[in-house]
């Protein structure tokens, strides 16, 4: 059994990772936790730390899950230097420089659970059957994103008022500096970059899995509607084997339910994946397969987060490479910076050479 430390006890930890660790108690036990909230830490009967770096230094576990928000580059580097296998939620980092500074990173896994979704794996099998990436004419992605509060209302998560404001301010300032280093000072460029690395990165990871990372980005635009705090995003470009891709992302606070659709069009039909909210465990992704006159629908209630966790276990115990490691995380950062550079927003920093 692998003893894991968990850094960050927020929404994604409570709705997904902690329940999956408990479900797979045959593979994992929680040996230490860290969080900014003393109340959250008091829930666990294991060594608890306000600072994840202190937890890493103290040791007493075999691997670590980085579930904190923002960049994971610094903590991932500390953990790898201590000889610990690392699982980190996306984004791996906010800058390419952070990734370049990581120690030997062959024991690092970035948490793109959609890559382990059984419907995605079935789509990969179908794609291989029709000729692989070269058969793809176009990939169309559409994300309809309600507010986080509406997506999490069902979970009745506790709120913690004892998080030190100074610690939050320090973390926000650090991430703000990293975003500026990545794309510059323009608020529009920064907002687009945050949408890409925090949400659309899941879709970039699926593009990498199905077709390879985008070869070009030739169009990127954002627009804002009245009373909607986040801009909509549209991106187009070329795929490595000659097809094209389009990304659409819309923040719609009052939309009834999260909906993410990824469709691969080919000469004879399509592979359409419809993902539910990521916070709903065991809610099936639906794959619709169309090939000429043939049409079928595939679903599975196997949980992608659980399958992802099992893959991390394989990385720790046998060195099995994950579907996204440091190289894949870096690829998604590069694509995100290229998208910002292709937009009308002025950029500086790393994006100018992405």
C-alpha positions as a Python dict, from the first residue, in 0.01 Angstrom:
ca = {
    (1, 'X'): (0, 0, 0),
    (2, 'X'): (125, 347, -92),
    (3, 'X'): (127, 611, 180),
    (4, 'X'): (37, 944, 22),
    (5, 'X'): (46, 1303, 138),
    (6, 'X'): (-233, 1532, 19),
    (7, 'X'): (-159, 1901, -32),
    (8, 'X'): (-479, 2105, -59),
    (9, 'X'): (-818, 2012, 86),
    (10, 'X'): (-1044, 2222, -138),
    (11, 'X'): (-1332, 2141, -371),
    (12, 'X'): (-1156, 1904, -611),
    (13, 'X'): (-995, 1718, -322),
    (14, 'X'): (-1324, 1676, -137),
    (15, 'X'): (-1546, 1588, -433),
    (16, 'X'): (-1303, 1365, -623),
    (17, 'X'): (-959, 1273, -492),
    (18, 'X'): (-1027, 1207, -123),
    (19, 'X'): (-1334, 991, -199),
    (20, 'X'): (-1132, 797, -458),
    (21, 'X'): (-844, 746, -213),
    (22, 'X'): (-1096, 609, 38),
    (23, 'X'): (-1254, 388, -229),
    (24, 'X'): (-915, 248, -322),
    (25, 'X'): (-793, 185, 31),
    (26, 'X'): (-649, -137, -108),
    (27, 'X'): (-391, 76, -291),
    (28, 'X'): (-350, 397, -88),
    (29, 'X'): (-356, 535, 262),
    (30, 'X'): (-345, 904, 352),
    (31, 'X'): (-38, 962, 570),
    (32, 'X'): (-23, 1344, 589),
    (33, 'X'): (-224, 1648, 480),
    (34, 'X'): (-163, 2019, 433),
    (35, 'X'): (-397, 2314, 391),
    (36, 'X'): (-420, 2680, 487),
    (37, 'X'): (-728, 2615, 702),
    (38, 'X'): (-667, 2480, 1055),
    (39, 'X'): (-1031, 2365, 1066),
    (40, 'X'): (-990, 2160, 751),
    (41, 'X'): (-671, 2002, 887),
    (42, 'X'): (-844, 1909, 1215),
    (43, 'X'): (-1068, 1666, 1027),
    (44, 'X'): (-775, 1428, 968),
    (45, 'X'): (-606, 1202, 1220),
    (46, 'X'): (-267, 1220, 1049),
    (47, 'X'): (23, 1470, 1062),
    (48, 'X'): (-111, 1805, 939),
    (49, 'X'): (72, 2107, 806),
    (50, 'X'): (-22, 2464, 716),
    (51, 'X'): (261, 2469, 460),
    (52, 'X'): (296, 2193, 200),
    (53, 'X'): (670, 2261, 177),
    (54, 'X'): (704, 2177, 547),
    (55, 'X'): (510, 1856, 488),
    (56, 'X'): (745, 1756, 206),
    (57, 'X'): (1048, 1829, 425),
    (58, 'X'): (908, 1622, 713),
    (59, 'X'): (848, 1316, 497),
    (60, 'X'): (693, 997, 629),
    (61, 'X'): (509, 905, 307),
    (62, 'X'): (580, 744, -30),
    (63, 'X'): (421, 988, -278),
    (64, 'X'): (234, 1316, -287),
    (65, 'X'): (-84, 1453, -445),
    (66, 'X'): (-68, 1827, -516),
    (67, 'X'): (-431, 1945, -520),
    (68, 'X'): (-370, 2311, -443),
    (69, 'X'): (-486, 2582, -682),
    (70, 'X'): (-259, 2772, -920),
    (71, 'X'): (90, 2668, -1020),
    (72, 'X'): (232, 2342, -887),
    (73, 'X'): (581, 2397, -1026),
    (74, 'X'): (758, 2492, -702),
    (75, 'X'): (604, 2219, -485),
    (76, 'X'): (650, 1958, -759),
    (77, 'X'): (1017, 2051, -779),
    (78, 'X'): (1062, 2018, -402),
    (79, 'X'): (887, 1683, -394),
    (80, 'X'): (1081, 1541, -689),
    (81, 'X'): (1408, 1660, -535),
    (82, 'X'): (1309, 1470, -219),
    (83, 'X'): (1266, 1154, -427),
    (84, 'X'): (887, 1151, -414),
    (85, 'X'): (660, 1052, -705),
    (86, 'X'): (424, 1341, -772),
    (87, 'X'): (64, 1362, -888),
    (88, 'X'): (-46, 1720, -949),
    (89, 'X'): (-370, 1868, -1065),
    (90, 'X'): (-350, 2086, -1373),
    (91, 'X'): (-186, 2316, -1446),
    (92, 'X'): (156, 2168, -1381),
    (93, 'X'): (293, 2522, -1385),
    (94, 'X'): (211, 2867, -1517),
    (95, 'X'): (542, 2926, -1695),
    (96, 'X'): (775, 2722, -1911),
    (97, 'X'): (1062, 2832, -1688),
    (98, 'X'): (910, 2647, -1391),
    (99, 'X'): (893, 2325, -1590),
    (100, 'X'): (1251, 2368, -1711),
    (101, 'X'): (1367, 2391, -1349),
    (102, 'X'): (1208, 2061, -1241),
    (103, 'X'): (1448, 1786, -1138),
    (104, 'X'): (1432, 1454, -1324),
    (105, 'X'): (1055, 1434, -1377),
    (106, 'X'): (992, 1078, -1496),
    (107, 'X'): (792, 1015, -1177),
    (108, 'X'): (550, 1304, -1226),
    (109, 'X'): (189, 1279, -1344),
    (110, 'X'): (-39, 1569, -1437),
    (111, 'X'): (-405, 1516, -1347),
    (112, 'X'): (-601, 1514, -1670),
    (113, 'X'): (-865, 1262, -1566),
    (114, 'X'): (-1050, 1285, -1899),
    (115, 'X'): (-758, 1101, -2059),
    (116, 'X'): (-855, 800, -1843),
    (117, 'X'): (-1229, 821, -1910),
    (118, 'X'): (-1352, 485, -2045),
    (119, 'X'): (-1542, 663, -2322),
    (120, 'X'): (-1222, 840, -2428),
    (121, 'X'): (-1036, 510, -2432),
    (122, 'X'): (-1312, 358, -2647),
    (123, 'X'): (-1288, 659, -2881),
    (124, 'X'): (-913, 595, -2912),
    (125, 'X'): (-987, 237, -3018),
    (126, 'X'): (-1234, 360, -3280),
    (127, 'X'): (-990, 622, -3402),
    (128, 'X'): (-723, 355, -3445),
    (129, 'X'): (-972, 141, -3638),
    (130, 'X'): (-1045, 415, -3893),
    (131, 'X'): (-682, 511, -3953),
    (132, 'X'): (-558, 709, -3653),
    (133, 'X'): (-489, 1085, -3639),
    (134, 'X'): (-448, 1108, -4016),
    (135, 'X'): (-815, 1017, -4056),
    (136, 'X'): (-934, 1320, -3855),
    (137, 'X'): (-1078, 1597, -4072),
    (138, 'X'): (-1175, 1830, -3789),
    (139, 'X'): (-1196, 1835, -3409),
    (140, 'X'): (-1470, 2055, -3266),
    (141, 'X'): (-1469, 2141, -2893),
    (142, 'X'): (-1750, 2325, -2714),
    (143, 'X'): (-1751, 2396, -2339),
    (144, 'X'): (-2058, 2547, -2168),
    (145, 'X'): (-1939, 2636, -1820),
    (146, 'X'): (-2187, 2729, -1545),
    (147, 'X'): (-2070, 2893, -1223),
    (148, 'X'): (-1860, 2684, -989),
    (149, 'X'): (-2110, 2741, -708),
    (150, 'X'): (-2396, 2593, -913),
    (151, 'X'): (-2186, 2291, -1009),
    (152, 'X'): (-2089, 2225, -647),
    (153, 'X'): (-2423, 2300, -479),
    (154, 'X'): (-2511, 1930, -459),
    (155, 'X'): (-2196, 1852, -254),
    (156, 'X'): (-2274, 2085, 39),
    (157, 'X'): (-1904, 2147, 91),
    (158, 'X'): (-1798, 2318, 414),
    (159, 'X'): (-1663, 2671, 402),
    (160, 'X'): (-1363, 2767, 613),
    (161, 'X'): (-1330, 3121, 745),
    (162, 'X'): (-999, 3063, 922),
    (163, 'X'): (-770, 3078, 618),
    (164, 'X'): (-516, 3357, 685),
    (165, 'X'): (-581, 3644, 446),
    (166, 'X'): (-210, 3718, 430),
    (167, 'X'): (-134, 3366, 306),
    (168, 'X'): (-402, 3389, 37),
    (169, 'X'): (-270, 3728, -73),
    (170, 'X'): (83, 3589, -96),
    (171, 'X'): (-26, 3295, -313),
    (172, 'X'): (-231, 3520, -542),
    (173, 'X'): (62, 3758, -580),
    (174, 'X'): (294, 3468, -666),
    (175, 'X'): (58, 3333, -932),
    (176, 'X'): (1, 3686, -1063),
    (177, 'X'): (376, 3728, -1109),
    (178, 'X'): (395, 3395, -1294),
    (179, 'X'): (107, 3484, -1527),
    (180, 'X'): (277, 3815, -1605),
    (181, 'X'): (599, 3629, -1680),
    (182, 'X'): (404, 3402, -1916),
    (183, 'X'): (193, 3651, -2115),
    (184, 'X'): (260, 4004, -1992),
    (185, 'X'): (65, 4279, -1817),
    (186, 'X'): (-248, 4305, -2033),
    (187, 'X'): (-558, 4202, -1830),
    (188, 'X'): (-726, 4052, -2138),
    (189, 'X'): (-423, 3836, -2216),
    (190, 'X'): (-403, 3727, -1853),
    (191, 'X'): (-774, 3640, -1840),
    (192, 'X'): (-753, 3433, -2157),
    (193, 'X'): (-443, 3253, -2030),
    (194, 'X'): (-612, 3162, -1701),
    (195, 'X'): (-912, 3016, -1888),
    (196, 'X'): (-676, 2810, -2101),
    (197, 'X'): (-458, 2668, -1823),
    (198, 'X'): (-742, 2619, -1573),
    (199, 'X'): (-1019, 2482, -1798),
    (200, 'X'): (-948, 2441, -2169),
    (201, 'X'): (-624, 2262, -2083),
    (202, 'X'): (-838, 1949, -2043),
    (203, 'X'): (-935, 1981, -2408),
    (204, 'X'): (-578, 2051, -2513),
    (205, 'X'): (-483, 1727, -2334),
    (206, 'X'): (-747, 1541, -2536),
    (207, 'X'): (-616, 1691, -2860),
    (208, 'X'): (-270, 1566, -2768),
    (209, 'X'): (-411, 1221, -2699),
    (210, 'X'): (-619, 1194, -3017),
    (211, 'X'): (-422, 1384, -3280),
    (212, 'X'): (-110, 1533, -3125),
    (213, 'X'): (-74, 1890, -3003),
    (214, 'X'): (-192, 2162, -3245),
    (215, 'X'): (60, 2236, -3518),
    (216, 'X'): (-54, 2598, -3553),
    (217, 'X'): (-288, 2851, -3396),
    (218, 'X'): (-410, 3094, -3660),
    (219, 'X'): (-709, 3256, -3488),
    (220, 'X'): (-796, 3335, -3127),
    (221, 'X'): (-1054, 3581, -3006),
    (222, 'X'): (-1247, 3665, -2690),
    (223, 'X'): (-1561, 3866, -2633),
    (224, 'X'): (-1766, 3974, -2334),
    (225, 'X'): (-2142, 3996, -2303),
    (226, 'X'): (-2324, 4221, -2058),
    (227, 'X'): (-2322, 4100, -1695),
    (228, 'X'): (-2106, 3793, -1773),
    (229, 'X'): (-1777, 3822, -1580),
    (230, 'X'): (-1570, 3589, -1799),
    (231, 'X'): (-1508, 3629, -2173),
    (232, 'X'): (-1604, 3370, -2432),
    (233, 'X'): (-1316, 3214, -2624),
    (234, 'X'): (-1281, 3096, -2984),
    (235, 'X'): (-964, 2934, -3123),
    (236, 'X'): (-881, 2766, -3454),
    (237, 'X'): (-570, 2608, -3603),
    (238, 'X'): (-407, 2315, -3780),
    (239, 'X'): (-356, 1963, -3648),
    (240, 'X'): (-28, 1778, -3711),
    (241, 'X'): (-175, 1536, -3968),
    (242, 'X'): (-347, 1805, -4176),
    (243, 'X'): (-687, 1837, -4010),
    (244, 'X'): (-818, 2141, -3826),
    (245, 'X'): (-947, 2214, -3475),
    (246, 'X'): (-1187, 2465, -3322),
    (247, 'X'): (-1227, 2545, -2953),
    (248, 'X'): (-1525, 2731, -2808),
    (249, 'X'): (-1550, 2810, -2435),
    (250, 'X'): (-1841, 3000, -2282),
    (251, 'X'): (-1887, 3094, -1918),
    (252, 'X'): (-2265, 3090, -1866),
    (253, 'X'): (-2329, 3134, -1491),
    (254, 'X'): (-2695, 3028, -1500),
    (255, 'X'): (-2668, 2750, -1758),
    (256, 'X'): (-2854, 2446, -1619),
    (257, 'X'): (-2561, 2202, -1625),
    (258, 'X'): (-2199, 2183, -1732),
    (259, 'X'): (-2164, 2045, -2086),
    (260, 'X'): (-1844, 1971, -2274),
    (261, 'X'): (-1854, 1822, -2622),
    (262, 'X'): (-1552, 1698, -2817),
    (263, 'X'): (-1629, 1575, -3170),
    (264, 'X'): (-1382, 1417, -3409),
    (265, 'X'): (-1512, 1431, -3767),
    (266, 'X'): (-1375, 1192, -4029),
    (267, 'X'): (-1459, 1101, -4388),
    (268, 'X'): (-1733, 851, -4298),
    (269, 'X'): (-1872, 991, -3976),
    (270, 'X'): (-1777, 1115, -3631),
    (271, 'X'): (-1682, 1031, -3275),
    (272, 'X'): (-1870, 1257, -3034),
    (273, 'X'): (-1788, 1270, -2662),
    (274, 'X'): (-2022, 1451, -2423),
    (275, 'X'): (-1876, 1501, -2076),
    (276, 'X'): (-2079, 1578, -1762),
    (277, 'X'): (-1964, 1803, -1479),
    (278, 'X'): (-1628, 1682, -1348),
    (279, 'X'): (-1756, 1700, -991),
    (280, 'X'): (-2015, 1423, -1044),
    (281, 'X'): (-1849, 1093, -963),
    (282, 'X'): (-1945, 797, -1185),
    (283, 'X'): (-2163, 1012, -1411),
    (284, 'X'): (-2097, 858, -1753),
    (285, 'X'): (-1944, 1033, -2050),
    (286, 'X'): (-2141, 946, -2364),
    (287, 'X'): (-1958, 845, -2681),
    (288, 'X'): (-2163, 841, -3001),
    (289, 'X'): (-1996, 653, -3286),
    (290, 'X'): (-2115, 727, -3641),
    (291, 'X'): (-1954, 544, -3934),
    (292, 'X'): (-2158, 553, -4253),
    (293, 'X'): (-2498, 402, -4176),
    (294, 'X'): (-2366, 255, -3850),
    (295, 'X'): (-2445, 437, -3525),
    (296, 'X'): (-2387, 323, -3168),
    (297, 'X'): (-2365, 479, -2822),
    (298, 'X'): (-2114, 381, -2555),
    (299, 'X'): (-2127, 475, -2185),
    (300, 'X'): (-1959, 343, -1872),
    (301, 'X'): (-2000, 432, -1505),
    (302, 'X'): (-1635, 350, -1433),
    (303, 'X'): (-1500, 668, -1276),
    (304, 'X'): (-1222, 850, -1463),
    (305, 'X'): (-1076, 992, -1140),
    (306, 'X'): (-1046, 641, -999),
    (307, 'X'): (-881, 508, -1315),
    (308, 'X'): (-642, 802, -1308),
    (309, 'X'): (-552, 720, -948),
    (310, 'X'): (-485, 358, -1042),
    (311, 'X'): (-255, 484, -1318),
    (312, 'X'): (-65, 689, -1058),
    (313, 'X'): (-29, 375, -848),
    (314, 'X'): (126, 203, -1150),
    (315, 'X'): (366, 495, -1196),
    (316, 'X'): (475, 473, -831),
    (317, 'X'): (504, 95, -808),
    (318, 'X'): (628, -4, -1153),
    (319, 'X'): (731, 315, -1330),
    (320, 'X'): (452, 294, -1589),
    (321, 'X'): (457, 628, -1774),
    (322, 'X'): (141, 839, -1729),
    (323, 'X'): (-55, 974, -2023),
    (324, 'X'): (62, 1322, -1927),
    (325, 'X'): (392, 1387, -1756),
    (326, 'X'): (610, 1696, -1749),
    (327, 'X'): (652, 1696, -2127),
    (328, 'X'): (277, 1692, -2189),
    (329, 'X'): (218, 1958, -1925),
    (330, 'X'): (477, 2176, -2094),
    (331, 'X'): (318, 2115, -2435),
    (332, 'X'): (-16, 2246, -2307),
    (333, 'X'): (152, 2558, -2167),
    (334, 'X'): (318, 2623, -2502),
    (335, 'X'): (-12, 2583, -2688),
    (336, 'X'): (-186, 2813, -2438),
    (337, 'X'): (80, 3080, -2485),
    (338, 'X'): (52, 3049, -2864),
    (339, 'X'): (-324, 3098, -2837),
    (340, 'X'): (-279, 3417, -2633),
    (341, 'X'): (-20, 3539, -2883),
    (342, 'X'): (-265, 3478, -3170),
    (343, 'X'): (-532, 3690, -2999),
    (344, 'X'): (-574, 4066, -3028),
    (345, 'X'): (-437, 4115, -2677),
    (346, 'X'): (-84, 4258, -2647),
    (347, 'X'): (158, 4001, -2503),
    (348, 'X'): (509, 3995, -2363),
    (349, 'X'): (712, 3744, -2164),
    (350, 'X'): (729, 3379, -2262),
    (351, 'X'): (435, 3398, -2503),
    (352, 'X'): (639, 3603, -2749),
    (353, 'X'): (862, 3302, -2819),
    (354, 'X'): (614, 3016, -2772),
}
